[in-house]
Amino acid sequence: MPKNPISTSSPASFEQAMAELEQLVAQMEAGELPLEASVAAYKRGSELVKFCALQLEKVDSQVKVLEGDMLKPFTGEALKDHSGADE
């Protein structure tokens, strides 16, 4: 029996979902779960991944709205320009 039973409730936050997902992955990789619990953990992990992806999509949409047309792809050059370091 695993130390922590697999949760079925919705995570309160992205960070909570990631922490739970990391714990599930660690248990599965360590072989701590019997077969049926592994299947339940896989299912829960899939739900957590979907939850996290949805949260990231929401944040991405919010950033696009906040930045408007100013949103540009990240390049290493942009970081150099703002660091003030001369070559």
Stockholm file with secondary structure:
# STOCKHOLM 1.0

chainA/1-87         MPKNPISTSSPASFEQAMAELEQLVAQMEAGELPLEASVAAYKRGSELVKFCALQLEKVDSQVKVLEGDMLKPFTGEALKDHSGADE
#=GR chainA/1-87 SS CCSSCCCCSCCSSHHHHHHHHHHHHHHHHHTCSCHHHHHHHHHHHHHHHHHHHHHHHHHHHHHHHHHGGGCCCCCHHHHHHHHCCCC
#=GC SS_cons        CCSSCCCCSCCSSHHHHHHHHHHHHHHHHHTCSCHHHHHHHHHHHHHHHHHHHHHHHHHHHHHHHHHGGGCCCCCHHHHHHHHCCCC
//
